[in-house]
Amino acid sequence: MQLNQWFVTGLVEGEGCFSISFTLREKLKFGIETRPSFSISLNQRDLSLIKNLHSFFKCGAVRFSKSDRTYKFEVRALDDLMNKIIPHFEKYQLQGDKQKNFLKFKEICHKMRANLHFNKEHFIQLIEIAYSMNESGKRKHSKNDLLKIISKSMV
């Protein structure tokens, strides 16, 4: 089934997520990996719709989550986010509150594409922007913990 572009945007408005997560990685410059992600989770009965989204965007992956028995379509590769996901939502804009998170997500992806996350001041800004997104979401590391790690890094 061919999906309509506006249908995809509406589905993301309700069920999608633009997020930036951080993972501790000692070998990296600041000891922190930045991981942008676009995802949509749906009940297992909507697996065919998830597969159609995967085909629509021609990137990402589909996986099953045992914990909540949903299927998730997720895109993490920066090139795919920059060349496929972001252009879609620039053209077929979100209309609700999720648009604010998208704009922040887009800004972070652009900063990463420009390698600004390798600069201490820009990396701190990136963390500040990321932690102003999805404020009701769960985070593994607090913003203050990440900022402490950066301040201790030898840069």
N, C-alpha and C positions, 0 to 999 in steps of 0.2 A: 504494500500500500504506500502510495506517495503522500507524504505529510505536507500540509499547508504551512508556510512560514509563520503566519500569524497564530496558527494553532500551536506550533512549537513554542512560540514566545508566551502564549497564554498558559501552556502547561508548565513552563519554567516559572512563571509568576506564582503559580500555586505550589508546585512540587520541586522546584529546582533550588540549587544553592551555588553561590559563588563564594569560595572560601580560600583563605591563606592559612596554612598551618606551618608550624615550626618544629623541626626535629633536631635534637642535639647530635652533632657530628664533630668529634674532636679534630678530625683531619682538615676541616674547612677553616677558612681564614678567621672567622669569628666564633667558630665552634657551633654554628647554627645553620641548618639548611632551611631554606625558604621553599615551600611547596604550594604553588597555586593549584586550585582544583575547581572544576565545574562539574556538577553532578545532578542527577535526577533519580529519585528513588520512588518506586511504585510497587504495589502489592504484586505478589507472584502471579495473580490472575492476569496481569497486564504485561506479561513477559513479551508478547508479540509487539506491543507498543514500544517497549524499551529497545527491542531489536530494530524496530523501524527508526528510532532516534539515532541509533548507532549507524544505520545505513544513511540516514539523512545528513549527518555531520561528517561521515566518512573518516572517523577518527575515534580515539578513546577505546574503552573496553566495557563489557557487561559482566557483572559478577553477582552472585547470590549472597545475601547476608543472612546467616543462620539466626542471628540474635533477634531480628525483627521480621524475618521471613519475607524480605522484599528483594527485588532486583534493582540494581543500581547501574546506571550508565554514567561513566566518569571519564573526564578528559583531564590529564595532568601535564602532558607535554607542552612546553611553552610555545613551540612553533605552532602546534595545532590550536592552542588557545588564541594566539595572535592572528593566525591566518584563517581560522574557520569559526571559532566560537565568538570572539569579540566582534568581527565584522557582521555576523548575523544580528547581534543585539544592538549594533549601531544602526543598522538599517531597519530592523523590526523591533523598535524600542519597547522595553517593559514600561508599563503604565503605573504600577503601584510602588510601594515602598522599596521593593527589591531593586529598583533602578538605582537607588543610592548606593547599595552594595555593589552593583555592577560597575558603576563609575569608579569606585574605589579599587575594585578588582582590576579593572582596565588600567588604572594609573600604576598600580603595583607591577602588573605584567610589563608595561612599557618601561618602567624603571629597571626591571630585571633584564629586559631585552637590551637596554643600554648599559648593562653591567654596573649600574649605580649601587646595587646591593653589595658591591665589594668595597664601597667607601663607607667609613664608619658613620658619618653624619647622615648620609642617605639611608643607610641600613636602619638607623634609629627612626628616621621618618617613616620608613616602610613598616616597621613594627607598630608605630603609632597609628598609621592608617589601618593596618590589618586588625588591630584590636578595637577599632571603632566600627568594624563590620560585625554583623551577626551577633549582636551583643548578648542575646539569650542563649547562644551556643556554648558548648563545652570546650574548654581548652586544657591541654595537657600541661602546659607551662604558663605561668602568669607573665604578664607583660614586664613586671618588675624583675622577675627572675632572668628573663632574656636580656634586659637592659644591664643587669649586673654582670652577666657573662660577657657582654660586649665591652663593658667598661674595664674588665680585667684582661681582655685580649691584648696581645702585643701588636699594636697597629701603628 
